[in-house]
Amino acid sequence: MTDRMTTAASQTASPAPSSPGAAVGAEAADATIAAIRADTVGFLGGGHMGRALIAALRRHGHPAAQILVGEPGADLRLALERDLGVRTTADNIEVAAAADILVLAVKPQDMAAALSPLQATLASRRPLIVSIAAGLPVARLRELCGAGAGTALPVVRAMPNRPALLGRGASGLYAPPDIPPEARARAEAVLAAAGMVAWIDSEMLMDAVTAVSGSGPAYFFRLAEALADAGRAQGLPAEVAARLAAATLAGAGAMAAADADLAGLRAAVTSRGGTTAAALTTLEAGGLERLVAEAVESATRRGRELAQAVPDSTVKRG
């Protein structure tokens, strides 16, 4: 899949990130986000991922007055106003009427209900639409926005992940061929604020992005859980084992962000005949690579199944 991706680091490398595998550096991200500084960015939904992107935009200097969030929950609206200084409303039509860029951050199964009342406003305003909802293809999103033949709205799909909450996200983006470079750059700016981005040439690969980076943090957390449990089984106090496993996960992630040569990193900490080599031999004998491949394949397949079910508005995700 690597040959079908282009990282934002290479597209916006002026200056380049400090290291090859790093998320887009702060200065490069600032330069990217400057392209949308005058845009009003509207959000439908102020939950975890919506808030993560809003916070990322604010960290990179996007004016609070240029962010408007449509969120039905009064407590969430209050928290967004208090913590990030942005404007909020319970009226999504107000958001659609003001937005130059409209980020769809509602659950996929709620998308039809959220977009149906906005169709006339969207047809008039024609904002750039960036969807972070898993499973919903561009064609379906355009239908839900009310765009008829020949009047398709500019829609870009994105799949961020939870580390975006810390500005360490990894996002895959897809834009259909009719999206001009200027619109792609503006969509990229929204996601680059939260971390590394990669453009995907084929929309079919968005399910693989979801399986690798969207769901991926859970795989690493589960491995860290197992590592802590194993340490406890060897006699370590539970709290010490958990802290060691979590710190090791964080440190390894930081090293990987600084150098994307994963095989090289592994080799550098594996002495021939040593303890690490013994552990890796056991993992490989147990079929680690096969299990990971099957896990990612299962997640990819499930994403496609959910995409087929979304039009019925009966799908639950989590």
Secondary structure, DSSP 8 states (H G I E B T S, - for coil): -GGGEEEHHHHS-TT--SSTTS---HHHHHHHHGGGTTS-EEEE--SHHHHHHHHHHHHTT--GGGEEEE-S-HHHHHHHHHHH--EEES-HHHHHHH-SEEEE-S-GGGHHHHHGGGHHHHHHH--EEEE--TT--HHHHHHHTT--TT----EEEEE--GGGGGT-EEEEEE--TTS-HHHHHHHHHHHHTTEEEEEES-GGGHHHHIIIIISHHHHHHHHHHHHHHHHHHTT--HHHHHHHHHHHHHHHHHHHHH---HHHHHHHT--TTSHHHHHHHHHHHTTHHHHHHHHHHHHHHHHHHHHHHGGGT-----
